[in-house]
Amino acid sequence: MKPSLSQIEKNILLILFKSNNGLEAFTIFRRLNLPFSIFMKNISLLEKRNFIKETSEQFYKLTDKGQSIISISPSFTGDRNWEKIPEKYDSE
């Protein structure tokens, strides 16, 4: 079953996915432009669900589970209608 994520959780995962090797909590917080209490609530939820981990004090990285949810979820990859060939042009 695919877990449901809030938009804030998705944004945190995407920020970490785009980072080279994780980010400090303050950097993620600044990029999200949210109240600190909401930010910490969502970080805690992602940590409990094992999508991210704190590798050192206030430094977060995506886990393998977090990376896989980004790669398989259409809400992260987007609908790629431009790749679909119209039936009238498809020769198969």
Backbone as a printed PyTorch tensor [residue, N CA C, xyz], in Angstrom:
tensor([[[  0.8270,  -1.1850,   0.0000],
         [  0.0000,   0.0000,   0.0000],
         [  0.8720,   1.2490,   0.0000]],

        [[  0.5400,   2.1800,  -0.8730],
         [  1.3090,   3.4100,  -0.9850],
         [  0.9390,   4.3570,   0.1490]],

        [[  1.9270,   4.8530,   0.8930],
         [  1.6130,   5.7570,   2.0010],
         [  1.1560,   7.1180,   1.4800]],

        [[  0.2300,   7.7240,   2.2080],
         [ -0.2020,   9.0690,   1.8300],
         [  0.6840,  10.0810,   2.5480]],

        [[  1.1140,  11.0570,   1.8000],
         [  1.9960,  12.0880,   2.3360],
         [  1.3530,  13.4450,   2.1500]],

        [[  1.5650,  14.3250,   3.1180],
         [  1.0950,  15.6970,   2.9740],
         [  2.0030,  16.4230,   1.9860]],

        [[  1.5480,  17.5650,   1.5150],
         [  2.3580,  18.3380,   0.5770],
         [  3.6680,  18.7900,   1.2320]],

        [[  3.6140,  19.1030,   2.5060],
         [  4.8300,  19.5230,   3.2110],
         [  5.8220,  18.3650,   3.2770]],

        [[  5.3380,  17.1640,   3.5820],
         [  6.2160,  15.9950,   3.6220],
         [  6.8220,  15.7250,   2.2520]],

        [[  6.0270,  15.8650,   1.2040],
         [  6.5460,  15.6820,  -0.1510],
         [  7.6320,  16.7010,  -0.4550]],

        [[  7.4010,  17.9480,  -0.0440],
         [  8.3990,  18.9940,  -0.2850],
         [  9.7030,  18.7030,   0.4480]],

        [[  9.6160,  18.2270,   1.6690],
         [ 10.8230,  17.8860,   2.4260],
         [ 11.5840,  16.7630,   1.7210]],

        [[ 10.8590,  15.7440,   1.2950],
         [ 11.5070,  14.6320,   0.5910],
         [ 12.1650,  15.1060,  -0.7020]],

        [[ 11.4950,  15.9730,  -1.4410],
         [ 12.0800,  16.4830,  -2.6820],
         [ 13.3180,  17.3350,  -2.4350]],

        [[ 13.2740,  18.1520,  -1.4020],
         [ 14.4470,  18.9750,  -1.0600],
         [ 15.6300,  18.0730,  -0.7280]],

        [[ 15.3840,  17.0330,   0.0500],
         [ 16.4710,  16.1140,   0.3990],
         [ 16.9240,  15.3030,  -0.8080]],

        [[ 16.0000,  14.9470,  -1.6800],
         [ 16.3430,  14.1940,  -2.8850],
         [ 17.2520,  15.0120,  -3.7960]],

        [[ 16.9880,  16.3080,  -3.8860],
         [ 17.7740,  17.1810,  -4.7530],
         [ 19.1260,  17.5560,  -4.1420]],

        [[ 19.2770,  17.3290,  -2.8520],
         [ 20.5450,  17.6590,  -2.1990],
         [ 21.5930,  16.6120,  -2.5640]],

        [[ 22.8190,  16.9590,  -2.3900],
         [ 23.9010,  16.0450,  -2.7370],
         [ 23.9870,  14.8670,  -1.7780]],

        [[ 23.9980,  15.1510,  -0.4850],
         [ 24.1670,  14.0750,   0.4880],
         [ 23.4930,  14.4360,   1.8080]],

        [[ 22.2810,  14.9930,   1.7320],
         [ 21.5730,  15.3960,   2.9370],
         [ 21.7510,  16.8730,   3.2220]],

        [[ 20.9640,  17.3680,   4.1650],
         [ 21.0100,  18.7850,   4.5250],
         [ 20.7940,  18.9680,   6.0150]],

        [[ 21.2480,  20.1040,   6.5170],
         [ 20.9630,  20.4650,   7.8960],
         [ 19.5020,  20.8560,   8.0120]],

        [[ 18.9440,  20.6450,   9.1860],
         [ 17.5330,  20.9510,   9.4240],
         [ 17.2320,  22.4210,   9.1430]],

        [[ 18.1390,  23.3090,   9.5170],
         [ 17.9090,  24.7350,   9.3050],
         [ 17.7890,  25.0670,   7.8190]],

        [[ 18.5920,  24.4330,   6.9880],
         [ 18.5460,  24.6760,   5.5460],
         [ 17.2080,  24.2300,   4.9700]],

        [[ 16.7450,  23.0630,   5.3820],
         [ 15.4390,  22.5700,   4.9180],
         [ 14.3410,  23.5240,   5.3840]],

        [[ 14.4220,  23.9120,   6.6490],
         [ 13.4420,  24.8330,   7.2300],
         [ 13.3710,  26.1350,   6.4420]],

        [[ 14.5060,  26.7080,   6.1040],
         [ 14.5510,  27.9790,   5.3780],
         [ 13.9610,  27.8390,   3.9710]],

        [[ 14.1970,  26.7050,   3.3220],
         [ 13.6860,  26.5050,   1.9650],
         [ 12.1700,  26.3280,   1.9450]],

        [[ 11.6080,  25.8120,   3.0250],
         [ 10.1730,  25.5770,   3.0790],
         [  9.3760,  26.8160,   3.4420]],

        [[  9.9870,  27.7280,   4.1910],
         [  9.3140,  28.9570,   4.6110],
         [  8.0130,  28.6540,   5.3740]],

        [[  8.1280,  27.8300,   6.4070],
         [  6.9980,  27.4260,   7.2490],
         [  7.2500,  27.8280,   8.6940]],

        [[  6.2060,  27.8510,   9.5090],
         [  6.4330,  27.9900,  10.9510],
         [  7.2320,  26.7900,  11.4630]],

        [[  8.0900,  27.0510,  12.4290],
         [  9.0020,  26.0160,  12.9180],
         [  8.2600,  24.8110,  13.4910]],

        [[  7.1600,  25.0330,  14.1810],
         [  6.4180,  23.9270,  14.7850],
         [  5.8700,  22.9710,  13.7250]],

        [[  5.3790,  23.5060,  12.6250],
         [  4.8740,  22.6670,  11.5320],
         [  6.0180,  21.9130,  10.8700]],

        [[  7.1290,  22.5940,  10.6820],
         [  8.3040,  21.9510,  10.1040],
         [  8.7530,  20.7630,  10.9530]],

        [[  8.8950,  20.9760,  12.2600],
         [  9.3780,  19.9040,  13.1320],
         [  8.3880,  18.7390,  13.2130]],

        [[  7.1110,  19.0430,  13.1810],
         [  6.1010,  17.9890,  13.1860],
         [  6.2550,  17.0830,  11.9640]],

        [[  6.4530,  17.6860,  10.8030],
         [  6.5880,  16.9190,   9.5710],
         [  7.9170,  16.1700,   9.4910]],

        [[  8.9730,  16.7610,   9.9960],
         [ 10.2650,  16.0650,  10.0520],
         [ 10.1390,  14.8370,  10.9460]],

        [[  9.4940,  14.9980,  12.0920],
         [  9.3080,  13.8730,  13.0170],
         [  8.4780,  12.7570,  12.3880]],

        [[  7.4170,  13.1370,  11.6740],
         [  6.5800,  12.1280,  11.0140],
         [  7.3650,  11.3510,   9.9630]],

        [[  8.1570,  12.0550,   9.1730],
         [  8.9570,  11.3860,   8.1490],
         [ 10.0070,  10.4730,   8.7680]],

        [[ 10.5630,  10.9110,   9.8950],
         [ 11.5490,  10.0830,  10.5930],
         [ 10.9030,   8.8190,  11.1590]],

        [[  9.7250,   8.9610,  11.7590],
         [  9.0200,   7.8110,  12.3220],
         [  8.6340,   6.8110,  11.2410]],

        [[  8.3210,   7.3040,  10.0530],
         [  7.9280,   6.4300,   8.9490],
         [  9.1410,   5.9010,   8.1810]],

        [[ 10.3250,   6.2590,   8.6440],
         [ 11.5860,   5.7780,   8.0780],
         [ 11.8170,   6.2530,   6.6400]],

        [[ 11.3620,   7.4530,   6.3090],
         [ 11.6400,   8.0450,   5.0070],
         [ 12.9130,   8.8830,   5.0460]],

        [[ 13.2200,   9.4260,   6.2260],
         [ 14.4500,  10.1920,   6.4180],
         [ 15.0920,   9.7320,   7.7150]],

        [[ 16.3900,  10.0390,   7.8550],
         [ 17.0710,   9.7270,   9.1160],
         [ 18.0030,  10.8690,   9.4730]],

        [[ 18.1800,  11.0220,  10.7600],
         [ 19.1040,  12.0330,  11.2690],
         [ 20.4510,  11.3530,  11.4350]],

        [[ 21.4030,  11.6980,  10.5650],
         [ 22.6980,  11.0210,  10.5960],
         [ 23.6420,  11.6170,  11.6260]],

        [[ 23.5480,  12.8950,  11.8410],
         [ 24.2790,  13.5480,  12.9230],
         [ 23.3520,  14.6200,  13.4670]],

        [[ 23.7980,  15.3670,  14.4230],
         [ 22.8990,  16.3210,  15.0670],
         [ 22.3200,  17.3070,  14.0520]],

        [[ 21.0000,  17.2280,  13.8580],
         [ 20.2360,  18.1140,  12.9790],
         [ 20.6750,  18.0440,  11.5110]],

        [[ 21.1890,  16.8990,  11.0740],
         [ 21.5440,  16.6830,   9.6680],
         [ 20.7440,  15.4930,   9.1710]],

        [[ 19.9460,  15.7130,   8.1270],
         [ 19.0150,  14.6940,   7.6560],
         [ 19.3600,  14.2110,   6.2540]],

        [[ 19.1160,  12.9170,   6.0390],
         [ 19.3100,  12.2930,   4.7370],
         [ 18.0950,  11.4350,   4.4190]],

        [[ 17.8750,  11.2050,   3.1350],
         [ 16.8280,  10.2760,   2.7200],
         [ 17.2830,   8.8470,   3.0050]],

        [[ 16.3530,   8.0110,   3.4040],
         [ 16.6460,   6.5890,   3.5260],
         [ 16.3580,   5.9350,   2.1720]],

        [[ 16.6730,   4.6630,   2.0570],
         [ 16.3400,   3.9360,   0.8300],
         [ 14.8300,   3.9390,   0.6000]],

        [[ 14.0780,   3.8120,   1.6850],
         [ 12.6190,   3.8360,   1.5880],
         [ 12.1430,   5.1960,   1.0790]],

        [[ 12.7560,   6.2770,   1.5390],
         [ 12.4050,   7.6200,   1.0830],
         [ 12.7210,   7.8250,  -0.3900]],

        [[ 13.8550,   7.3000,  -0.8250],
         [ 14.2190,   7.4130,  -2.2390],
         [ 13.2730,   6.6100,  -3.1180]],

        [[ 12.8770,   5.4380,  -2.6450],
         [ 11.9930,   4.6140,  -3.4640],
         [ 10.6000,   5.2230,  -3.5770]],

        [[ 10.1130,   5.8590,  -2.5170],
         [  8.7810,   6.4680,  -2.5890],
         [  8.7740,   7.6350,  -3.5720]],

        [[  9.8670,   8.3360,  -3.6860],
         [  9.9580,   9.4370,  -4.6510],
         [  9.9670,   8.8840,  -6.0700]],

        [[ 10.6920,   7.8120,  -6.2910],
         [ 10.8290,   7.2950,  -7.6500],
         [  9.5800,   6.5890,  -8.1600]],

        [[  8.7360,   6.0270,  -7.2730],
         [  7.5620,   5.2910,  -7.7430],
         [  6.2680,   6.0800,  -7.6790]],

        [[  6.2560,   7.1820,  -6.9690],
         [  5.0170,   7.9280,  -6.7710],
         [  4.7590,   8.9050,  -7.9160]],

        [[  3.5830,   8.8150,  -8.5630],
         [  3.2870,   9.7540,  -9.6410],
         [  3.1890,  11.2010,  -9.1740]],

        [[  2.9040,  11.4110,  -7.8890],
         [  2.8230,  12.7930,  -7.4060],
         [  4.2010,  13.4530,  -7.3730]],

        [[  5.2620,  12.6470,  -7.3570],
         [  6.6170,  13.2040,  -7.4210],
         [  7.1080,  13.3080,  -8.8500]],

        [[  6.8220,  12.2810,  -9.6420],
         [  7.3220,  12.2660, -11.0120],
         [  6.4500,  13.0700, -11.9480]],

        [[  5.1890,  13.2860, -11.5680],
         [  4.2740,  14.0610, -12.3990],
         [  3.6770,  13.2110, -13.5090]],

        [[  2.5750,  13.6670, -14.0280],
         [  1.9350,  12.9750, -15.1420],
         [  2.6370,  13.4140, -16.4150]],

        [[  3.1410,  12.4640, -17.1470],
         [  3.9380,  12.7720, -18.3240],
         [  3.1260,  12.4950, -19.5890]],

        [[  2.0290,  13.2220, -19.7440],
         [  1.1670,  13.0380, -20.9070],
         [  1.8920,  13.3110, -22.2160]],

        [[  2.8800,  14.1560, -22.1730],
         [  3.5980,  14.5010, -23.3910],
         [  4.3500,  13.3050, -23.9610]],

        [[  4.5830,  12.2490, -23.1560],
         [  5.2800,  11.0670, -23.6460],
         [  4.3470,  10.0710, -24.3280]],

        [[  3.0450,  10.2090, -24.1070],
         [  2.0880,   9.2530, -24.6560],
         [  1.8470,   9.5350, -26.1360]],

        [[  1.9140,   8.4780, -26.9220],
         [  1.6650,   8.5910, -28.3530],
         [  0.1650,   8.4270, -28.5860]],

        [[ -0.4590,   9.3480, -29.3060],
         [ -1.8830,   9.1860, -29.5950],
         [ -2.1320,   7.8870, -30.3550]],

        [[ -3.2580,   7.2430, -30.0510],
         [ -3.5610,   5.9440, -30.6370],
         [ -3.5400,   5.9710, -32.1580]],

        [[ -4.0130,   7.0420, -32.7550],
         [ -4.0650,   7.0850, -34.2320],
         [ -2.6770,   7.1190, -34.8740]],

        [[ -1.6370,   7.4780, -34.0780],
         [ -0.2740,   7.5030, -34.5990],
         [  0.5610,   6.3100, -34.1450]],

        [[  0.0320,   5.5440, -33.2180],
         [  0.7740,   4.3990, -32.6960],
         [  0.6670,   3.2300, -33.6720]],

        [[  1.7880,   2.7210, -34.1220],
         [  1.7830,   1.6420, -35.1100],
         [  1.6800,   0.2590, -34.5060]],

        [[  1.7540,   0.1500, -33.1950],
         [  1.7020,  -1.1690, -32.5600],
         [  0.3180,  -1.6800, -32.3920]]])
